[in-house]
Amino acid sequence: MSVFMSMMKHGENIVSAAIQAQLELSSTALEDCNKFCKVDTGETLMSSFNASDLQTGKLVWNTKHARYAYYIGEADTSVNPLASKLWAHKTAAIYAEKWRQVAKAKFVSSLLSLKGEQ
């Protein structure tokens, strides 16, 4: 195998491992963020599963009142005792290191499993 082909294969493995790590990180972050999401009817929380783009890491809560709920007012903790405005920001402050470790571990394990397939 030529050096160029070998480098291409390594590059493809790195990209594939990075994609898998991004998906794992996004899923974990969404799950963690939803722990602090304001919940009244559950519509805002549930919208995050359809509106978010886990492949790009874009987490979205998409209801007509989600922006208001995120930025304004106090959180009603009767349904979700952990509810907080700015829930994604709060979660990132708490879980940033965990997220780094999740992404790193998934990237390394994916890369090793792809290497083993060669």
C-alpha positions as CSV (number, residue, x, y, z in Angstrom):
1,M,0.0,0.0,0.0
2,S,1.4,3.4,-0.9
3,V,2.1,6.0,1.7
4,F,-0.6,8.2,0.3
5,M,-3.2,5.4,0.5
6,S,-2.2,4.6,4.0
7,M,-2.5,8.3,5.0
8,M,-5.9,8.5,3.4
9,K,-7.1,5.5,5.4
10,H,-5.8,7.0,8.7
11,G,-7.6,10.2,7.8
12,E,-10.8,8.4,7.2
13,N,-10.5,6.6,10.5
14,I,-9.9,9.9,12.3
15,V,-12.9,11.5,10.7
16,S,-15.1,8.5,11.5
17,A,-14.0,8.4,15.1
18,A,-14.6,12.2,15.4
19,I,-18.2,11.8,14.1
20,Q,-18.9,9.0,16.6
21,A,-17.4,11.1,19.4
22,Q,-19.6,14.1,18.4
23,L,-22.7,11.9,18.5
24,E,-21.9,10.5,21.9
25,L,-21.1,13.9,23.3
26,S,-24.3,15.5,21.8
27,S,-26.4,12.7,23.2
28,T,-24.9,12.9,26.6
29,A,-25.1,16.7,26.7
30,L,-28.8,16.7,25.7
31,E,-29.6,14.2,28.3
32,D,-27.8,16.2,31.0
33,C,-29.3,19.5,29.8
34,N,-32.8,18.1,29.9
35,K,-32.3,17.4,33.7
36,F,-32.5,21.1,34.2
37,C,-35.1,22.0,31.5
38,K,-38.2,23.8,32.7
39,V,-41.1,21.4,32.5
40,D,-44.7,22.4,32.5
41,T,-46.4,20.2,29.9
42,G,-43.2,18.5,28.8
43,E,-43.5,20.0,25.3
44,T,-40.3,22.0,25.4
45,L,-38.3,19.1,26.8
46,M,-39.7,16.7,24.2
47,S,-39.0,19.1,21.4
48,S,-35.3,18.8,22.0
49,F,-35.3,15.2,20.7
50,N,-36.6,16.2,17.3
51,A,-35.1,19.7,16.9
52,S,-31.6,19.0,18.0
53,D,-28.9,18.0,15.4
54,L,-26.7,15.6,17.3
55,Q,-24.3,15.2,14.4
56,T,-23.3,18.8,14.5
57,G,-23.7,19.2,18.3
58,K,-26.6,21.7,17.9
59,L,-29.0,21.3,20.8
60,V,-32.4,23.0,20.3
61,W,-35.6,23.3,22.4
62,N,-38.1,24.3,19.7
63,T,-41.5,25.4,21.0
64,K,-43.1,28.8,20.7
65,H,-42.4,29.6,24.3
66,A,-38.9,27.9,24.6
67,R,-36.9,31.1,24.2
68,Y,-39.1,32.8,26.9
69,A,-38.8,29.9,29.2
70,Y,-35.0,29.7,28.7
71,Y,-34.3,33.4,29.4
72,I,-37.1,34.9,31.5
73,G,-38.9,34.2,34.7
74,E,-38.4,31.8,37.6
75,A,-38.5,28.1,37.1
76,D,-41.4,26.2,38.5
77,T,-39.9,23.3,40.3
78,S,-43.1,21.5,41.1
79,V,-42.8,19.2,38.1
80,N,-39.0,19.2,37.8
81,P,-37.2,20.0,41.1
82,L,-34.0,20.8,39.1
83,A,-35.6,23.1,36.6
84,S,-33.7,26.3,35.9
85,K,-33.7,29.1,33.4
86,L,-30.6,29.1,31.2
87,W,-30.6,25.3,31.7
88,A,-28.0,24.5,29.0
89,H,-25.6,27.1,30.3
90,K,-26.1,25.8,33.9
91,T,-25.5,22.3,32.7
92,A,-22.4,23.1,30.8
93,A,-20.9,24.8,33.9
94,I,-21.6,21.7,35.9
95,Y,-20.8,18.9,33.3
96,A,-18.1,20.4,31.0
97,E,-15.3,18.1,32.3
98,K,-17.6,15.1,32.1
99,W,-18.4,16.0,28.5
100,R,-14.7,16.3,27.6
101,Q,-14.1,12.9,29.1
102,V,-17.1,11.3,27.2
103,A,-15.9,12.7,23.9
104,K,-12.3,11.7,24.4
105,A,-13.2,8.2,25.5
106,K,-15.5,7.7,22.5
107,F,-13.0,9.1,20.1
108,V,-10.2,6.8,21.4
109,S,-12.4,3.7,21.5
110,S,-13.8,4.3,18.0
111,L,-10.3,4.9,16.6
112,L,-9.0,1.7,18.2
113,S,-12.0,-0.3,17.0
114,L,-11.5,1.0,13.4
115,K,-7.8,0.3,13.6
116,G,-8.6,-3.3,14.6
117,E,-10.8,-3.7,11.5
118,Q,-7.9,-3.1,9.2
